Amino acid sequence: MQSLLSKEYKNEFVNTFEGDESGSLKPRQTPGMFYSKAKPTPVKSPELLAWSEELAKELGIQKLTDQAEIDVLGGNKVADTMQPYAACYAGHQFGNWAGQLGDGRAITLGEWEAPDGQSWELQLKGAGPTAYSRRADGRAVLRSSVREYLMSEAMHYLDIPTTRALSLVKTGDQVVRDMFYNGNPEYEPGAIVMRVAPTFLRFGSFEMPAARQEIDNLRQLVDWTISRYYPHIQGEDRVMTWFKEILDRTAELMVEWMRVGFVHGVMNTDNMSILGLTIDYGPFSFLDDYDPMFTPNTTDLPGRRYAFGRQPSVAQWNLGCLASAIAALFPNTQQLVAELEGYETVFTLKYRQMMGNKLGLDEVREEDEALITQLETLLATVKPDMTIFYQLLGDLPQEERDSQKIFSHFQESFYGEPAEKAKTLLLDFIKAYSARIETNTTSREESQQLMRKTNPRIILRNYMLHEAIEGLTKGDDQLFNKLQKAMKQPYSRDFDEFFKKRPDWASQKAGCSMLSCSS
Ligand SMILES: Nc1ncnc2c1ncn2[C@@H]1O[C@H](COP(=O)(O)OP(=O)(O)OP(=O)(O)O)[C@@H](O)[C@H]1O
């Protein structure tokens, strides 16, 4: 175990690539550069609100003992061997080329080598302006930081690839935000999250040199990324093999989001991790009532580009941007295009298997495709609470045939009284499902076990996060602490006080269902 301050940090990224070393925080374009050095801007009075004990242990980080370490987490102190920088990247936002973006409020302090040899970038989000802040302040508010802290850890415990969060610090400064974009800016408490990931490189990191036609830089970044993060990929075709693996990981990530009903909300290419991790927890939401066209992002409302059911195809579109960016490294792009077109097959195979697990099927047979489609139609029509529906499905007695009893069994998952047609869909599905389950070669117990480890029981619903944030803002951390415990066991029945659907009052309240982009 080592302390945050005494660690000998590695700085491979800045030692390998060309960067702007001036340390100037003036917003600017940085052609030819992979990063710009940027020290965090000190805050008034950093106060530790949360610390991920398990993650710290995994990384070999010693328990915090004094204020100097909290000062590191708040950006007021930098260890001697850290070389803080903001990365330069570009991106497509809402389908449009946005040019240079870069870390406008995130600063990577250094790379921490864990006892198992794995290297982790330690990054502060909300640590003040950088060369890439454009017209914004480089800060984050408590509201969005609590959401990122809790949700990224919750995703980890759901077994979904994600960046992690080590700490949450309240800065003591006030930050101005117009939460509802109605021209009424308000002061909100500022906060900083320390995020960790092997790398925060995004699709947009590769789009940047490609757009600037800096082909040598692009090649250098690709080669380095493969050697460092995909060391098992060797040989002449390594760039193509690498692309295929990113495609595979991205498809897998989409399947995982669909499994738990996670809607990211801003799937721009600057928010697509090159490792296939969930990155950037902004206006995300879990589905409450099952609606494939639900988007939690108010900015996304007109087109619903990032709606729940569209995420897999948006991921393919984003992979297309990555493919275009690296196309210059291939003599011809035929295979690249073919791989991209193969995404749908890759996704569908994984998706079916995942749905089979959600349903407790022993295997996914060809005829199960119809059952899955039947279920999807049922869910999209009845719009029950997704999480509760699957829990009830797992608990439904196998021998139950009484329509009224079946209907009552699912009552808890309904938002409002379903129409007659919806009832018929439910009963027809249950009939087909029960018949299929009877043909399982595995036992009912095994089937239920599979369902229990695939279908989460506890999800961090937006209204719960909202209530926890309201509490914290008033100095009451009870709910926040309870959620921190509950999210670590999303498949257990020990935290059933959070096993409940979204209350009526929360469906229209800002921050409880829908959110705006960057805060
Ligand atoms: N308050 C802010 N100050 C400076 N730059 C910002 C601010 N908010 C967002 N940005 C920048 O705007 C771009 C898009 O914002 P987005 O909300 O996707 O990212 P983010 O939440 O800040 O960061 P990340 O993707 O690193 O989690 C990024 O380049 C980001 O750094």
The ligand as an ORCA input file, in Angstrom:
! r2SCAN-3c Opt
* xyz 0 1
  N     -17.683     23.076    -17.320
  C     -16.893     22.799    -18.340
  N     -15.739     23.477    -18.509
  C     -14.920     23.203    -19.536
  N     -15.157     22.288    -20.465
  C     -16.281     21.564    -20.348
  C     -17.197     21.790    -19.280
  N     -18.222     20.921    -19.435
  C     -17.951     20.184    -20.538
  N     -16.784     20.577    -21.092
  C     -16.159     20.032    -22.300
  O     -17.131     19.884    -23.303
  C     -16.923     18.673    -24.038
  C     -18.138     17.789    -24.033
  O     -18.659     17.688    -22.740
  P     -19.206     16.362    -22.067
  O     -20.310     16.773    -21.177
  O     -19.393     15.285    -23.049
  O     -17.927     15.944    -21.215
  P     -17.590     15.965    -19.701
  O     -18.696     15.432    -18.906
  O     -17.082     17.276    -19.272
  O     -16.318     15.062    -19.699
  P     -15.920     13.551    -19.913
  O     -16.326     13.154    -21.297
  O     -14.456     13.642    -19.746
  O     -16.576     12.765    -18.838
  C     -15.683     18.030    -23.439
  O     -14.601     18.468    -24.207
  C     -15.634     18.623    -22.064
  O     -14.334     18.636    -21.519
*
